[in-house]
Structures are given as C-alpha cells and as structure tokens.
C-alpha cells in the first residue's frame, strides 16, 4: 500500500513539474521575442535622435 502511494505521489509531482516546465518554455519564448523586438525598435528609434547607437539610457 505504501509503495502504491509513493508511486502515485511521484507521478503527481512529475506531472506537475512537466506542466510547469512546459509553461515556462512558452514564457521564455515570448520573452525572447520581446527582447529581439527591443533590439529592432531601438535601432530604428535611435537613427534620428542624434545620440550614439550603443547608448541605452540618458544617464
């Protein structure tokens, strides 16, 4: 009986971890796309501002 409970508990933990890891992959993909878009829009935005291209912040 204890072995059955341990197996079910292990399956529950691994199933929950698998779902969480799957969701984290989607979140990581969205963050990577937003990060790349930030590079694209920064290069377009700094073309007419007269500042240096490598500078990210005003201070």
Wavefront OBJ file of the C-alpha trace (Angstrom):
o trace
v 0.000 0.000 0.000
v 2.822 2.429 0.844
v 4.533 1.671 -2.476
v 1.336 2.492 -4.365
v 1.018 5.811 -2.534
v 4.682 6.639 -3.270
v 4.256 5.815 -6.962
v 1.117 7.942 -7.213
v 2.807 10.792 -5.352
v 5.821 10.580 -7.657
v 3.569 10.598 -10.735
v 1.726 13.654 -9.380
v 4.965 15.540 -8.700
v 6.494 14.709 -12.082
v 3.271 15.515 -13.919
v 3.017 18.885 -12.202
v 6.677 19.647 -12.899
v 6.235 18.685 -16.544
v 3.275 21.050 -16.903
v 5.177 23.877 -15.185
v 8.250 23.346 -17.366
v 6.072 23.364 -20.493
v 4.525 26.690 -19.472
v 7.979 28.112 -18.677
v 9.170 27.249 -22.202
v 6.293 29.279 -23.643
v 7.083 32.197 -21.311
v 10.779 32.027 -22.278
v 9.839 32.101 -25.967
v 7.650 35.182 -25.528
v 10.377 36.964 -23.548
v 12.972 36.131 -26.231
v 10.726 37.542 -28.973
v 10.132 40.748 -26.992
v 13.871 41.060 -26.348
v 14.663 40.740 -30.064
v 11.934 43.247 -30.943
v 13.523 45.660 -28.472
v 16.774 45.491 -30.446
v 14.947 46.110 -33.722
v 12.925 49.078 -32.453
v 15.944 50.561 -30.664
v 17.938 50.576 -33.887
v 15.089 52.335 -35.727
v 14.414 54.773 -32.899
v 17.985 55.968 -32.433
v 18.572 56.771 -36.120
v 17.126 60.292 -35.973
v 17.747 61.217 -32.350
v 21.389 62.232 -32.769
v 22.609 60.062 -29.905
v 25.169 57.308 -30.021
v 23.843 53.940 -31.150
v 25.291 51.976 -28.245
v 23.837 54.168 -25.511
v 20.729 52.700 -23.911
v 19.933 55.228 -21.158
v 20.206 59.006 -20.925
v 22.028 58.985 -17.586
l 1 2 3 4 5 6 7 8 9 10 11 12 13 14 15 16 17 18 19 20 21 22 23 24 25 26 27 28 29 30 31 32 33 34 35 36 37 38 39 40 41 42 43 44 45 46 47 48 49 50 51 52 53 54 55 56 57 58 59
